[in-house]
């Protein structure tokens, strides 16, 4: 075969091969594009949960320390030496129990002097009373004698000399003045006797202060004195006055908590409070006992006190760390969605919802009660709406997705 013909046949064969390769290449490209389009048309599956109605209650938990309902430093009312000490650290006492006895010799001498003064005053009253009786006895005949002379003088003028009548009247008036003076002296002596008795009663009260007593039921948390310690009177103006002990009431405790301004309107006296003591792994029932009704300008909080009763074993101790949980507001039929479904940007609160056509819609919310897991929706979502939970970083409004209803617990711990 001529070489020119062979060359022409080879050229056509090459062109055919190239054409075949081009057709194969174009066909493969169309298949890849079709696959990508199909993949793009498949909606993304997203986890959703439905907005439902449920009971909700908002709580406020504040940490604080237990402090005694009452706590005082016990001082001596009168100065004296400690001769008996009946308490020590941790001693439980009842109201009126004698915690210590002081020796006050000066007061003992004063008591004896008061008794002697009362005896002398009583004797003086007796003497003056007898003198008054004697004067009264002399007064009666003098008055009778004057009356008889005066009667005779009036009935028989000139029978009795007027001078004699006047003398009798003078003696009777003098005796009456003596009686009045004697009675005044008797009353003065009685008054002195009463003053002496009052002084004795006062000094006996002061002397009884040698017995230092508990003012209420409690426990001794500090002891400052020992046997023989000279206790100065607590009424002294000296700054070096030493107390005997510190007494704390241990059947009732206070929890002082600062309540934020936004929660003040929910605080009421008598509201129950759950008091958790982490170190005891126990909870105690408490109640709001009082609050200041004033928001502090510096902290924007209100001073609130929770009262907690101790148990019979006295497990609660001053200074224990406690968590007080207060119920603020409660609704029995609140429309709620998971807290993790909510997005916050400044004052704007929103949620992503999958609508009836399967598209993502971002809605602004007005919220109410908020708990650790849920938030109440006032406006923006209706009951039964499907809100997206979990990671929403790759989603955007208007995107078509396939909703998959899941339990919120599956996504609760995910970022």
LINKA-V691380 format. One line per field, one symbol per residue. phi: phi as a letter, one per 30 degrees, with the letter a starting at -180 (. if undefined). psi: psi as a letter, one per 40 degrees, with the letter a starting at -180 (. if undefined). burial: + if it has 9 or more other C-alpha atoms within 8 Angstrom, else -. Layout:
phi=???
psi=???
burial=???
This chain:
phi=.ddddddddddddddddddddddddddddddddddddddddddddbdbbcdbcadbbcbbcbcabdbddbabcccddbdacdcbbcbaeidcbcejdddabccbdddddddddddddddddddddddddddddddddddddddddddddddddddbejdcddddddddddddddddddddddddddddddddddddddddddddddddddcdcddadabdcbbccbdiddcddddddddcdcddbccbdccbbcccbccdedcedcdbdjddbccccedchbbbdbadcaadhbcdddchbcdbcccbdddddhddbejddbccccdcbbbdbcdbbddddccbbiddbbbcbcddcicdbcbdcccbdbcdcbbdccbjbcdjdccdcidcdccbeiddbcdbdbddddcdcdd
psi=iiddddddddddddddddddddddddddddddddddddddehihhihiiihihihihhihhhiaihiidihihhihdiiiihehheiahehhiiheihdihihgdddddddddddddddddddddddddddddddddddddddddddddddddddghedhhddddddddddddddddddddddddddddddddddddddddddddddeedhhiheihaiheiheiihehhhiheeieieehhidihhhheehiihhihhideedeehihehihhhhgddefiiihaihdiiefhhhddefihhhhhhhhiidefdhiheihihhhhhciihegihiiideehhhgbehhiihihadeeihhhhiihibihaddihhhdidiiheihihiahedeiiiehhihhhhihdddedei.
burial=-----+---------------------------------------+++++++++++++++-++++++++-+-+++++++++++-+-------+++--+++++++--++-++--++-++--++-++--++-++--++-++--++-++--++-++------+----+--++-++--++-++--++-+++-++-+++-++-++--++-++-++++++-++++++++-+-+---++++------+++++++++++++++++++++-++----+-++++++++-----++++++-+---++---+++++++++++---+---+-+++++++++++---+++++++++------+++++++--++++++++++-+++--+++++-++-+-++++++------+--++++----+--+----
